[in-house]
Amino acid sequence: MVCYIDILLRLKSYTLWQHLQAWTLDV
């Protein structure tokens, strides 16, 4: 069984990465 916190961390880092990509694309 995968840890729930691990999923949250992965999701958070994934969304954070997408925000970073969008920000760099904006600049």
C-alpha positions as CSV (number, residue, x, y, z in Angstrom):
1,M,0.0,0.0,0.0
2,V,1.4,3.4,-1.0
3,C,1.7,6.0,1.7
4,Y,-0.9,8.7,1.5
5,I,1.7,11.4,2.4
6,D,3.9,10.2,-0.4
7,I,1.1,10.7,-2.9
8,L,0.5,14.2,-1.5
9,L,4.2,15.0,-1.8
10,R,4.4,13.7,-5.3
11,L,1.3,15.7,-6.3
12,K,2.5,18.8,-4.7
13,S,5.9,18.6,-6.3
14,Y,4.3,17.9,-9.6
15,T,2.0,20.9,-9.5
16,L,4.9,23.0,-8.3
17,W,7.0,21.8,-11.2
18,Q,4.1,22.7,-13.6
19,H,3.9,26.2,-12.1
20,L,7.6,26.7,-12.5
21,Q,7.4,25.6,-16.1
22,A,4.5,28.0,-16.8
23,W,6.4,30.8,-15.0
24,T,9.6,30.2,-17.1
25,L,7.5,30.1,-20.2
26,D,5.9,33.4,-19.3
27,V,9.3,35.0,-18.9
